Structure formats: structure tokens, C-alpha cells
Amino acid sequence: MTNLDGSYLNGALISTPEKQAIASAFGRAAPSYDQHAQFQRDVVDKLLQRLPISLIGKRILDVGCGTGYLTEKLIQRGATVVALDLSDKMLEQARLRCGELATYYLGDAEALPFDDDSFDYVVSSLALQWCDDLSVPIRDMKRVCKVGGHVLFSTLAEGSLDELKQAWSYVDQYQHVREFVTKKAIKIALAQSNCDGSQVDLAKMTYWYRSAFELMKDLKGIGATQIGGRSHGLTKKSSLVKVEQVYQKLFQTNLKLPATYQVCLGLIKK
């Protein structure tokens, strides 16, 4: 639901230039996001496998809800869902999908605007990689989870989009692909958050494209381009052509190009 004036309920926002850039990028991508988000939906489905089929009577927080795909699936299982995102444009899309069946908050994963022990489950799919220190959102998600409840999350780990990263390394010296955390760093973040007995699994997921351009179009379509990178200014068309040529030379298999993701799936019992 929204406030009476139609705005979204507001949480505490950590306002930094990078967070503002992240919110803006995903906001621009929000209307077309679902057309490019097959990977994101597949990861959500992996998280859902770790949840009970029936969630009737359970109150769940969806952190970084995006366009509401996971929120909708949780509602279908009978849960009462609170959907939170850094981007108001993403929340608009989630509300178009789920209507008044969820409550919507504009807020930050690193400063959740909820009391301790508020939710039976706290879930987050492919949102936490945009936080600089993974232990901060994990600690806060655990805080708002009830004793006896569970926190489930997915995030990208080291090795994700390595093909694209390698291709760019032949073209220029800038960072075009974000550095993702190692499994060891994820375990350290969990330890720093006092998450004893947590479970961490890695899943390798590979998608195939006709061209590097097609992959980069998907990344742009979900708002994930140049966030956290170190490239300067607009990317020249000639550079994109070189990336395409290198990608084809290094990785082409049966006229297709792979894009590999290493997905960390975490489960925390409180």
C-alpha cells in the first residue's frame, strides 16, 4: 500500500553518490526490466526452492524487490509481503504487478526501516552485490527477522561475467565489470554478522547469446551497466566493436557466446 497522497512509505536512505547512481540506473531500466531479466527470475526460483510451499500466516520482507517477481511468488504462497527497494521506479513496477496485495517501502538494504523481530522470513535476491560491505545488510536483515525465522539471500560472487571482463581487458585499461565478492569474503561477512550455522552454496549459471552486444543490451536493460565501474565517459562504438571481436574469438561455441554467473545462495537461521 502507499500513503494517502500516493507516495511510497519511506525508510532511511543512505545517500551517497554511488547509491544515487544505482537508484537512477535501475529507475531508468524499470519499465523494460522484465524483458531482460530471465537470469534474475531463474535465481529467484532457486531461492523459492528453499522456502515452504505454503507461507500462509507468514510475514515476509523482500529486500531489493525490483519489479516484484519474488514478491508476487511469495503472495501466491499465502504470505503477507513488505516490498522494499532503493528505486521508486522499481516500486512502481512492483505495484503494477502486485497491486494492494503488498506494502511498499522506499528504503535501503543497509538501513531497514523496521523494528527488531518483525518478520518470519527476510529474503533478498540479487540486490546485496550493490552494497560495499555485505555484513551491513546481512546484519540488518537478521535484526528484523524474528527469532526462529530465516534470512535467505542471493548475490553475485567472484567469477560472474568473467568472459565479458576478459574481453574488455583486451580493449582498454578501465574497469567495465564490477568486482564481485569471493565465497571466503561472504563467509567472513556472515561471521561478522554473528550468523553462526549459516549455509552458503554456490551455483554456476551459464546463459548463451548470439553476440556480446546482445549480452550488454540485457545488462543495460536491467540497469546493471557501468555501476561501480571505473570507465570514464561514454564508451566509444569502436571499443564495443573490439569487445565483440575479442569475445567471439575467445569464447564462441557453436555460434553462441557464454555469459557465466557465480551465484551465492545464503541461508541464515536466527
ChimeraX commands (.cxc) that place a marker at each C-alpha (Angstrom):
marker #1 position 0.00,0.00,0.00 radius 0.5
marker #1 position 1.03,3.64,-0.28 radius 0.5
marker #1 position 0.44,6.76,1.72 radius 0.5
marker #1 position -2.78,8.65,1.14 radius 0.5
marker #1 position -1.00,11.07,-1.19 radius 0.5
marker #1 position 0.10,8.19,-3.40 radius 0.5
marker #1 position 3.78,8.28,-2.36 radius 0.5
marker #1 position 5.61,5.26,-1.05 radius 0.5
marker #1 position 6.30,4.74,2.63 radius 0.5
marker #1 position 9.81,5.97,3.27 radius 0.5
marker #1 position 12.63,4.36,5.15 radius 0.5
marker #1 position 16.05,5.75,5.99 radius 0.5
marker #1 position 18.08,6.21,2.82 radius 0.5
marker #1 position 21.87,6.12,2.82 radius 0.5
marker #1 position 22.52,8.93,0.37 radius 0.5
marker #1 position 25.90,8.59,-1.32 radius 0.5
marker #1 position 26.78,9.37,-4.94 radius 0.5
marker #1 position 27.09,5.65,-5.70 radius 0.5
marker #1 position 23.73,4.81,-4.12 radius 0.5
marker #1 position 22.11,7.65,-6.06 radius 0.5
marker #1 position 23.69,6.32,-9.27 radius 0.5
marker #1 position 22.42,2.81,-8.52 radius 0.5
marker #1 position 18.88,4.06,-7.83 radius 0.5
marker #1 position 18.93,6.18,-11.00 radius 0.5
marker #1 position 20.23,3.36,-13.20 radius 0.5
marker #1 position 17.64,0.89,-12.00 radius 0.5
marker #1 position 14.97,3.55,-12.17 radius 0.5
marker #1 position 15.71,4.16,-15.84 radius 0.5
marker #1 position 15.62,0.42,-16.50 radius 0.5
marker #1 position 12.44,-0.28,-14.54 radius 0.5
marker #1 position 9.88,-0.11,-17.41 radius 0.5
marker #1 position 11.84,-2.57,-19.59 radius 0.5
marker #1 position 13.49,-4.61,-16.83 radius 0.5
marker #1 position 11.35,-7.74,-17.13 radius 0.5
marker #1 position 12.17,-8.11,-20.83 radius 0.5
marker #1 position 15.84,-8.68,-19.95 radius 0.5
marker #1 position 15.61,-10.45,-16.57 radius 0.5
marker #1 position 15.45,-14.18,-17.29 radius 0.5
marker #1 position 18.58,-14.78,-15.20 radius 0.5
marker #1 position 17.13,-12.80,-12.31 radius 0.5
marker #1 position 13.90,-14.83,-12.44 radius 0.5
marker #1 position 15.85,-18.09,-12.51 radius 0.5
marker #1 position 17.76,-17.07,-9.38 radius 0.5
marker #1 position 14.50,-16.19,-7.62 radius 0.5
marker #1 position 13.22,-19.65,-8.46 radius 0.5
marker #1 position 16.29,-21.16,-6.79 radius 0.5
marker #1 position 15.56,-19.16,-3.64 radius 0.5
marker #1 position 11.93,-20.22,-3.69 radius 0.5
marker #1 position 13.02,-23.87,-3.62 radius 0.5
marker #1 position 14.36,-23.18,-0.12 radius 0.5
marker #1 position 11.05,-21.85,1.17 radius 0.5
marker #1 position 7.96,-23.80,2.25 radius 0.5
marker #1 position 5.27,-24.27,-0.41 radius 0.5
marker #1 position 2.71,-22.77,1.98 radius 0.5
marker #1 position 3.56,-19.43,3.57 radius 0.5
marker #1 position 0.08,-18.73,4.91 radius 0.5
marker #1 position 0.28,-16.64,8.05 radius 0.5
marker #1 position 3.92,-15.65,7.44 radius 0.5
marker #1 position 5.09,-12.06,7.20 radius 0.5
marker #1 position 7.99,-11.65,4.77 radius 0.5
marker #1 position 10.26,-8.75,3.83 radius 0.5
marker #1 position 11.54,-8.67,0.24 radius 0.5
marker #1 position 14.71,-6.53,0.23 radius 0.5
marker #1 position 15.52,-5.06,-3.18 radius 0.5
marker #1 position 12.22,-6.24,-4.63 radius 0.5
marker #1 position 12.80,-4.76,-8.09 radius 0.5
marker #1 position 9.72,-5.20,-10.27 radius 0.5
marker #1 position 8.12,-7.57,-7.77 radius 0.5
marker #1 position 8.66,-11.01,-9.32 radius 0.5
marker #1 position 9.67,-12.57,-5.99 radius 0.5
marker #1 position 7.07,-10.52,-4.11 radius 0.5
marker #1 position 4.34,-11.95,-6.35 radius 0.5
marker #1 position 5.55,-15.53,-5.87 radius 0.5
marker #1 position 5.52,-15.11,-2.09 radius 0.5
marker #1 position 2.00,-13.68,-2.18 radius 0.5
marker #1 position 0.88,-16.66,-4.26 radius 0.5
marker #1 position 2.10,-18.92,-1.47 radius 0.5
marker #1 position -0.05,-17.08,1.03 radius 0.5
marker #1 position 2.46,-14.72,2.63 radius 0.5
marker #1 position 1.92,-11.14,3.74 radius 0.5
marker #1 position 4.73,-9.29,1.97 radius 0.5
marker #1 position 6.50,-5.99,2.53 radius 0.5
marker #1 position 8.45,-4.99,-0.60 radius 0.5
marker #1 position 11.40,-2.61,-0.24 radius 0.5
marker #1 position 13.59,-1.08,-2.94 radius 0.5
marker #1 position 16.06,1.77,-3.36 radius 0.5
marker #1 position 14.30,2.91,-6.56 radius 0.5
marker #1 position 10.82,4.41,-6.55 radius 0.5
marker #1 position 10.50,3.50,-10.25 radius 0.5
marker #1 position 11.08,-0.16,-9.41 radius 0.5
marker #1 position 8.44,0.08,-6.70 radius 0.5
marker #1 position 6.01,1.47,-9.26 radius 0.5
marker #1 position 6.56,-1.62,-11.40 radius 0.5
marker #1 position 6.18,-3.92,-8.38 radius 0.5
marker #1 position 2.90,-2.22,-7.51 radius 0.5
marker #1 position 1.67,-2.63,-11.10 radius 0.5
marker #1 position 2.40,-6.35,-10.75 radius 0.5
marker #1 position 1.10,-6.98,-7.22 radius 0.5
marker #1 position -1.36,-4.14,-6.58 radius 0.5
marker #1 position -2.52,-3.68,-3.00 radius 0.5
marker #1 position -1.55,-7.23,-2.04 radius 0.5
marker #1 position 1.81,-5.95,-0.77 radius 0.5
marker #1 position 3.08,-2.99,1.22 radius 0.5
marker #1 position 5.77,-0.91,-0.49 radius 0.5
marker #1 position 8.70,0.89,1.11 radius 0.5
marker #1 position 11.30,3.14,-0.47 radius 0.5
marker #1 position 14.38,2.22,1.52 radius 0.5
marker #1 position 17.93,0.95,1.75 radius 0.5
marker #1 position 19.08,-2.59,2.50 radius 0.5
marker #1 position 21.74,-1.10,4.77 radius 0.5
marker #1 position 19.23,0.79,6.94 radius 0.5
marker #1 position 15.99,-1.17,7.08 radius 0.5
marker #1 position 13.13,0.97,8.49 radius 0.5
marker #1 position 11.61,-1.79,10.62 radius 0.5
marker #1 position 11.64,-2.84,14.26 radius 0.5
marker #1 position 13.60,-5.80,15.53 radius 0.5
marker #1 position 11.94,-9.22,15.16 radius 0.5
marker #1 position 9.32,-8.01,12.65 radius 0.5
marker #1 position 9.33,-10.75,10.00 radius 0.5
marker #1 position 9.14,-14.54,9.82 radius 0.5
marker #1 position 11.34,-14.50,6.72 radius 0.5
marker #1 position 13.60,-11.88,5.17 radius 0.5
marker #1 position 14.53,-12.53,1.54 radius 0.5
marker #1 position 16.72,-10.69,-0.95 radius 0.5
marker #1 position 17.58,-11.76,-4.49 radius 0.5
marker #1 position 20.46,-10.19,-6.42 radius 0.5
marker #1 position 20.39,-6.88,-4.57 radius 0.5
marker #1 position 23.15,-7.15,-1.99 radius 0.5
marker #1 position 26.02,-7.03,-4.52 radius 0.5
marker #1 position 25.40,-3.29,-4.78 radius 0.5
marker #1 position 26.37,-2.86,-1.09 radius 0.5
marker #1 position 30.05,-2.16,-0.40 radius 0.5
marker #1 position 30.12,-4.12,2.87 radius 0.5
marker #1 position 27.98,-7.25,2.73 radius 0.5
marker #1 position 27.97,-7.63,6.50 radius 0.5
marker #1 position 25.92,-4.41,6.91 radius 0.5
marker #1 position 22.74,-5.51,5.10 radius 0.5
marker #1 position 23.07,-9.08,6.41 radius 0.5
marker #1 position 23.24,-7.79,9.98 radius 0.5
marker #1 position 20.20,-5.59,9.45 radius 0.5
marker #1 position 18.18,-8.32,7.73 radius 0.5
marker #1 position 18.93,-10.63,10.64 radius 0.5
marker #1 position 17.92,-7.89,13.09 radius 0.5
marker #1 position 14.42,-7.50,11.65 radius 0.5
marker #1 position 13.91,-11.27,11.39 radius 0.5
marker #1 position 12.08,-12.98,14.24 radius 0.5
marker #1 position 13.83,-15.48,16.49 radius 0.5
marker #1 position 13.26,-18.85,14.85 radius 0.5
marker #1 position 12.90,-17.22,11.44 radius 0.5
marker #1 position 15.13,-17.33,8.39 radius 0.5
marker #1 position 17.05,-14.92,6.18 radius 0.5
marker #1 position 17.55,-16.08,2.58 radius 0.5
marker #1 position 19.59,-14.18,0.04 radius 0.5
marker #1 position 21.30,-14.49,-3.32 radius 0.5
marker #1 position 24.17,-12.36,-4.52 radius 0.5
marker #1 position 26.75,-12.47,-7.28 radius 0.5
marker #1 position 30.15,-13.91,-6.42 radius 0.5
marker #1 position 33.63,-13.80,-7.92 radius 0.5
marker #1 position 33.68,-15.28,-11.41 radius 0.5
marker #1 position 30.49,-13.67,-12.59 radius 0.5
marker #1 position 30.68,-12.25,-16.12 radius 0.5
marker #1 position 34.33,-13.24,-16.38 radius 0.5
marker #1 position 34.05,-13.68,-20.15 radius 0.5
marker #1 position 32.96,-10.07,-20.58 radius 0.5
marker #1 position 35.61,-8.89,-18.14 radius 0.5
marker #1 position 38.34,-10.73,-20.08 radius 0.5
marker #1 position 37.13,-9.38,-23.41 radius 0.5
marker #1 position 37.23,-5.80,-22.13 radius 0.5
marker #1 position 40.77,-6.33,-20.78 radius 0.5
marker #1 position 41.99,-6.62,-24.40 radius 0.5
marker #1 position 40.37,-3.29,-25.31 radius 0.5
marker #1 position 41.27,-0.77,-22.58 radius 0.5
marker #1 position 42.52,-0.50,-19.02 radius 0.5
marker #1 position 39.24,0.58,-17.42 radius 0.5
marker #1 position 37.00,-1.50,-15.19 radius 0.5
marker #1 position 33.80,-2.25,-17.07 radius 0.5
marker #1 position 32.63,-5.16,-14.93 radius 0.5
marker #1 position 32.14,-4.82,-11.20 radius 0.5
marker #1 position 34.38,-6.84,-8.88 radius 0.5
marker #1 position 32.24,-9.40,-7.07 radius 0.5
marker #1 position 32.98,-10.84,-3.64 radius 0.5
marker #1 position 34.67,-14.17,-3.09 radius 0.5
marker #1 position 32.96,-17.03,-1.27 radius 0.5
marker #1 position 35.51,-16.54,1.51 radius 0.5
marker #1 position 34.55,-12.86,1.84 radius 0.5
marker #1 position 30.87,-13.84,2.01 radius 0.5
marker #1 position 31.63,-16.25,4.85 radius 0.5
marker #1 position 33.61,-13.53,6.64 radius 0.5
marker #1 position 30.65,-11.13,6.28 radius 0.5
marker #1 position 28.36,-13.76,7.79 radius 0.5
marker #1 position 30.78,-14.30,10.68 radius 0.5
marker #1 position 30.98,-10.54,11.28 radius 0.5
marker #1 position 27.17,-10.52,11.42 radius 0.5
marker #1 position 27.16,-13.29,14.05 radius 0.5
marker #1 position 25.40,-15.70,11.69 radius 0.5
marker #1 position 26.51,-18.97,13.23 radius 0.5
marker #1 position 25.30,-22.07,11.43 radius 0.5
marker #1 position 24.57,-20.22,8.19 radius 0.5
marker #1 position 24.62,-22.12,4.91 radius 0.5
marker #1 position 26.35,-20.84,1.78 radius 0.5
marker #1 position 26.18,-22.55,-1.60 radius 0.5
marker #1 position 27.49,-21.50,-5.00 radius 0.5
marker #1 position 25.59,-22.16,-8.21 radius 0.5
marker #1 position 27.18,-21.70,-11.63 radius 0.5
marker #1 position 24.66,-20.48,-14.19 radius 0.5
marker #1 position 25.55,-20.00,-17.86 radius 0.5
marker #1 position 23.45,-18.21,-20.48 radius 0.5
marker #1 position 24.08,-18.17,-24.21 radius 0.5
marker #1 position 23.92,-15.19,-26.54 radius 0.5
marker #1 position 24.23,-14.61,-30.25 radius 0.5
marker #1 position 26.59,-11.69,-29.63 radius 0.5
marker #1 position 28.33,-9.69,-26.93 radius 0.5
marker #1 position 26.10,-6.78,-27.96 radius 0.5
marker #1 position 23.07,-8.87,-27.04 radius 0.5
marker #1 position 24.53,-9.61,-23.59 radius 0.5
marker #1 position 25.36,-5.96,-22.99 radius 0.5
marker #1 position 21.86,-4.99,-24.11 radius 0.5
marker #1 position 20.46,-7.31,-21.43 radius 0.5
marker #1 position 22.76,-5.79,-18.81 radius 0.5
marker #1 position 21.71,-2.29,-19.84 radius 0.5
marker #1 position 18.07,-3.39,-19.81 radius 0.5
marker #1 position 18.25,-4.33,-16.13 radius 0.5
marker #1 position 20.23,-1.21,-15.18 radius 0.5
marker #1 position 23.44,-3.09,-14.38 radius 0.5
marker #1 position 25.87,-1.32,-16.71 radius 0.5
marker #1 position 28.82,0.75,-15.50 radius 0.5
marker #1 position 27.64,0.68,-11.87 radius 0.5
marker #1 position 30.73,0.57,-9.72 radius 0.5
marker #1 position 32.98,0.51,-12.76 radius 0.5
marker #1 position 35.96,2.76,-13.37 radius 0.5
marker #1 position 35.46,3.62,-17.02 radius 0.5
marker #1 position 35.40,7.30,-17.92 radius 0.5
marker #1 position 32.93,8.99,-20.21 radius 0.5
marker #1 position 30.88,7.34,-22.92 radius 0.5
marker #1 position 32.06,4.06,-24.38 radius 0.5
marker #1 position 33.14,4.50,-28.00 radius 0.5
marker #1 position 31.40,2.44,-30.66 radius 0.5
marker #1 position 34.81,1.30,-31.87 radius 0.5
marker #1 position 35.54,-0.12,-28.41 radius 0.5
marker #1 position 32.27,-2.06,-28.44 radius 0.5
marker #1 position 33.17,-3.49,-31.84 radius 0.5
marker #1 position 36.55,-4.62,-30.47 radius 0.5
marker #1 position 34.90,-6.22,-27.45 radius 0.5
marker #1 position 32.59,-8.12,-29.79 radius 0.5
marker #1 position 35.51,-9.34,-31.87 radius 0.5
marker #1 position 37.53,-10.48,-28.83 radius 0.5
marker #1 position 34.54,-12.13,-27.17 radius 0.5
marker #1 position 33.80,-14.07,-30.38 radius 0.5
marker #1 position 37.43,-15.15,-30.77 radius 0.5
marker #1 position 37.91,-16.29,-27.16 radius 0.5
marker #1 position 34.59,-17.84,-26.24 radius 0.5
marker #1 position 32.41,-18.70,-29.23 radius 0.5
marker #1 position 30.95,-22.22,-29.06 radius 0.5
marker #1 position 28.54,-23.49,-31.71 radius 0.5
marker #1 position 28.00,-19.90,-32.88 radius 0.5
marker #1 position 26.92,-18.85,-29.35 radius 0.5
marker #1 position 28.67,-16.82,-26.65 radius 0.5
marker #1 position 28.52,-17.79,-22.95 radius 0.5
marker #1 position 27.85,-15.43,-20.07 radius 0.5
marker #1 position 28.61,-17.15,-16.79 radius 0.5
marker #1 position 27.38,-16.16,-13.35 radius 0.5
marker #1 position 28.51,-17.48,-9.98 radius 0.5
marker #1 position 25.53,-17.10,-7.67 radius 0.5
marker #1 position 25.86,-17.32,-3.90 radius 0.5
marker #1 position 22.76,-18.66,-2.15 radius 0.5
marker #1 position 22.75,-17.98,1.57 radius 0.5
marker #1 position 20.51,-19.24,4.36 radius 0.5
marker #1 position 20.65,-17.85,7.89 radius 0.5
marker #1 position 18.68,-19.29,10.77 radius 0.5
marker #1 position 18.01,-16.88,13.61 radius 0.5
marker link #1:1,2 radius 0.2
marker link #1:2,3 radius 0.2
marker link #1:3,4 radius 0.2
marker link #1:4,5 radius 0.2
marker link #1:5,6 radius 0.2
marker link #1:6,7 radius 0.2
marker link #1:7,8 radius 0.2
marker link #1:8,9 radius 0.2
marker link #1:9,10 radius 0.2
marker link #1:10,11 radius 0.2
marker link #1:11,12 radius 0.2
marker link #1:12,13 radius 0.2
marker link #1:13,14 radius 0.2
marker link #1:14,15 radius 0.2
marker link #1:15,16 radius 0.2
marker link #1:16,17 radius 0.2
marker link #1:17,18 radius 0.2
marker link #1:18,19 radius 0.2
marker link #1:19,20 radius 0.2
marker link #1:20,21 radius 0.2
marker link #1:21,22 radius 0.2
marker link #1:22,23 radius 0.2
marker link #1:23,24 radius 0.2
marker link #1:24,25 radius 0.2
marker link #1:25,26 radius 0.2
marker link #1:26,27 radius 0.2
marker link #1:27,28 radius 0.2
marker link #1:28,29 radius 0.2
marker link #1:29,30 radius 0.2
marker link #1:30,31 radius 0.2
marker link #1:31,32 radius 0.2
marker link #1:32,33 radius 0.2
marker link #1:33,34 radius 0.2
marker link #1:34,35 radius 0.2
marker link #1:35,36 radius 0.2
marker link #1:36,37 radius 0.2
marker link #1:37,38 radius 0.2
marker link #1:38,39 radius 0.2
marker link #1:39,40 radius 0.2
marker link #1:40,41 radius 0.2
marker link #1:41,42 radius 0.2
marker link #1:42,43 radius 0.2
marker link #1:43,44 radius 0.2
marker link #1:44,45 radius 0.2
marker link #1:45,46 radius 0.2
marker link #1:46,47 radius 0.2
marker link #1:47,48 radius 0.2
marker link #1:48,49 radius 0.2
marker link #1:49,50 radius 0.2
marker link #1:50,51 radius 0.2
marker link #1:51,52 radius 0.2
marker link #1:52,53 radius 0.2
marker link #1:53,54 radius 0.2
marker link #1:54,55 radius 0.2
marker link #1:55,56 radius 0.2
marker link #1:56,57 radius 0.2
marker link #1:57,58 radius 0.2
marker link #1:58,59 radius 0.2
marker link #1:59,60 radius 0.2
marker link #1:60,61 radius 0.2
marker link #1:61,62 radius 0.2
marker link #1:62,63 radius 0.2
marker link #1:63,64 radius 0.2
marker link #1:64,65 radius 0.2
marker link #1:65,66 radius 0.2
marker link #1:66,67 radius 0.2
marker link #1:67,68 radius 0.2
marker link #1:68,69 radius 0.2
marker link #1:69,70 radius 0.2
marker link #1:70,71 radius 0.2
marker link #1:71,72 radius 0.2
marker link #1:72,73 radius 0.2
marker link #1:73,74 radius 0.2
marker link #1:74,75 radius 0.2
marker link #1:75,76 radius 0.2
marker link #1:76,77 radius 0.2
marker link #1:77,78 radius 0.2
marker link #1:78,79 radius 0.2
marker link #1:79,80 radius 0.2
marker link #1:80,81 radius 0.2
marker link #1:81,82 radius 0.2
marker link #1:82,83 radius 0.2
marker link #1:83,84 radius 0.2
marker link #1:84,85 radius 0.2
marker link #1:85,86 radius 0.2
marker link #1:86,87 radius 0.2
marker link #1:87,88 radius 0.2
marker link #1:88,89 radius 0.2
marker link #1:89,90 radius 0.2
marker link #1:90,91 radius 0.2
marker link #1:91,92 radius 0.2
marker link #1:92,93 radius 0.2
marker link #1:93,94 radius 0.2
marker link #1:94,95 radius 0.2
marker link #1:95,96 radius 0.2
marker link #1:96,97 radius 0.2
marker link #1:97,98 radius 0.2
marker link #1:98,99 radius 0.2
marker link #1:99,100 radius 0.2
marker link #1:100,101 radius 0.2
marker link #1:101,102 radius 0.2
marker link #1:102,103 radius 0.2
marker link #1:103,104 radius 0.2
marker link #1:104,105 radius 0.2
marker link #1:105,106 radius 0.2
marker link #1:106,107 radius 0.2
marker link #1:107,108 radius 0.2
marker link #1:108,109 radius 0.2
marker link #1:109,110 radius 0.2
marker link #1:110,111 radius 0.2
marker link #1:111,112 radius 0.2
marker link #1:112,113 radius 0.2
marker link #1:113,114 radius 0.2
marker link #1:114,115 radius 0.2
marker link #1:115,116 radius 0.2
marker link #1:116,117 radius 0.2
marker link #1:117,118 radius 0.2
marker link #1:118,119 radius 0.2
marker link #1:119,120 radius 0.2
marker link #1:120,121 radius 0.2
marker link #1:121,122 radius 0.2
marker link #1:122,123 radius 0.2
marker link #1:123,124 radius 0.2
marker link #1:124,125 radius 0.2
marker link #1:125,126 radius 0.2
marker link #1:126,127 radius 0.2
marker link #1:127,128 radius 0.2
marker link #1:128,129 radius 0.2
marker link #1:129,130 radius 0.2
marker link #1:130,131 radius 0.2
marker link #1:131,132 radius 0.2
marker link #1:132,133 radius 0.2
marker link #1:133,134 radius 0.2
marker link #1:134,135 radius 0.2
marker link #1:135,136 radius 0.2
marker link #1:136,137 radius 0.2
marker link #1:137,138 radius 0.2
marker link #1:138,139 radius 0.2
marker link #1:139,140 radius 0.2
marker link #1:140,141 radius 0.2
marker link #1:141,142 radius 0.2
marker link #1:142,143 radius 0.2
marker link #1:143,144 radius 0.2
marker link #1:144,145 radius 0.2
marker link #1:145,146 radius 0.2
marker link #1:146,147 radius 0.2
marker link #1:147,148 radius 0.2
marker link #1:148,149 radius 0.2
marker link #1:149,150 radius 0.2
marker link #1:150,151 radius 0.2
marker link #1:151,152 radius 0.2
marker link #1:152,153 radius 0.2
marker link #1:153,154 radius 0.2
marker link #1:154,155 radius 0.2
marker link #1:155,156 radius 0.2
marker link #1:156,157 radius 0.2
marker link #1:157,158 radius 0.2
marker link #1:158,159 radius 0.2
marker link #1:159,160 radius 0.2
marker link #1:160,161 radius 0.2
marker link #1:161,162 radius 0.2
marker link #1:162,163 radius 0.2
marker link #1:163,164 radius 0.2
marker link #1:164,165 radius 0.2
marker link #1:165,166 radius 0.2
marker link #1:166,167 radius 0.2
marker link #1:167,168 radius 0.2
marker link #1:168,169 radius 0.2
marker link #1:169,170 radius 0.2
marker link #1:170,171 radius 0.2
marker link #1:171,172 radius 0.2
marker link #1:172,173 radius 0.2
marker link #1:173,174 radius 0.2
marker link #1:174,175 radius 0.2
marker link #1:175,176 radius 0.2
marker link #1:176,177 radius 0.2
marker link #1:177,178 radius 0.2
marker link #1:178,179 radius 0.2
marker link #1:179,180 radius 0.2
marker link #1:180,181 radius 0.2
marker link #1:181,182 radius 0.2
marker link #1:182,183 radius 0.2
marker link #1:183,184 radius 0.2
marker link #1:184,185 radius 0.2
marker link #1:185,186 radius 0.2
marker link #1:186,187 radius 0.2
marker link #1:187,188 radius 0.2
marker link #1:188,189 radius 0.2
marker link #1:189,190 radius 0.2
marker link #1:190,191 radius 0.2
marker link #1:191,192 radius 0.2
marker link #1:192,193 radius 0.2
marker link #1:193,194 radius 0.2
marker link #1:194,195 radius 0.2
marker link #1:195,196 radius 0.2
marker link #1:196,197 radius 0.2
marker link #1:197,198 radius 0.2
marker link #1:198,199 radius 0.2
marker link #1:199,200 radius 0.2
marker link #1:200,201 radius 0.2
marker link #1:201,202 radius 0.2
marker link #1:202,203 radius 0.2
marker link #1:203,204 radius 0.2
marker link #1:204,205 radius 0.2
marker link #1:205,206 radius 0.2
marker link #1:206,207 radius 0.2
marker link #1:207,208 radius 0.2
marker link #1:208,209 radius 0.2
marker link #1:209,210 radius 0.2
marker link #1:210,211 radius 0.2
marker link #1:211,212 radius 0.2
marker link #1:212,213 radius 0.2
marker link #1:213,214 radius 0.2
marker link #1:214,215 radius 0.2
marker link #1:215,216 radius 0.2
marker link #1:216,217 radius 0.2
marker link #1:217,218 radius 0.2
marker link #1:218,219 radius 0.2
marker link #1:219,220 radius 0.2
marker link #1:220,221 radius 0.2
marker link #1:221,222 radius 0.2
marker link #1:222,223 radius 0.2
marker link #1:223,224 radius 0.2
marker link #1:224,225 radius 0.2
marker link #1:225,226 radius 0.2
marker link #1:226,227 radius 0.2
marker link #1:227,228 radius 0.2
marker link #1:228,229 radius 0.2
marker link #1:229,230 radius 0.2
marker link #1:230,231 radius 0.2
marker link #1:231,232 radius 0.2
marker link #1:232,233 radius 0.2
marker link #1:233,234 radius 0.2
marker link #1:234,235 radius 0.2
marker link #1:235,236 radius 0.2
marker link #1:236,237 radius 0.2
marker link #1:237,238 radius 0.2
marker link #1:238,239 radius 0.2
marker link #1:239,240 radius 0.2
marker link #1:240,241 radius 0.2
marker link #1:241,242 radius 0.2
marker link #1:242,243 radius 0.2
marker link #1:243,244 radius 0.2
marker link #1:244,245 radius 0.2
marker link #1:245,246 radius 0.2
marker link #1:246,247 radius 0.2
marker link #1:247,248 radius 0.2
marker link #1:248,249 radius 0.2
marker link #1:249,250 radius 0.2
marker link #1:250,251 radius 0.2
marker link #1:251,252 radius 0.2
marker link #1:252,253 radius 0.2
marker link #1:253,254 radius 0.2
marker link #1:254,255 radius 0.2
marker link #1:255,256 radius 0.2
marker link #1:256,257 radius 0.2
marker link #1:257,258 radius 0.2
marker link #1:258,259 radius 0.2
marker link #1:259,260 radius 0.2
marker link #1:260,261 radius 0.2
marker link #1:261,262 radius 0.2
marker link #1:262,263 radius 0.2
marker link #1:263,264 radius 0.2
marker link #1:264,265 radius 0.2
marker link #1:265,266 radius 0.2
marker link #1:266,267 radius 0.2
marker link #1:267,268 radius 0.2
marker link #1:268,269 radius 0.2
marker link #1:269,270 radius 0.2
view
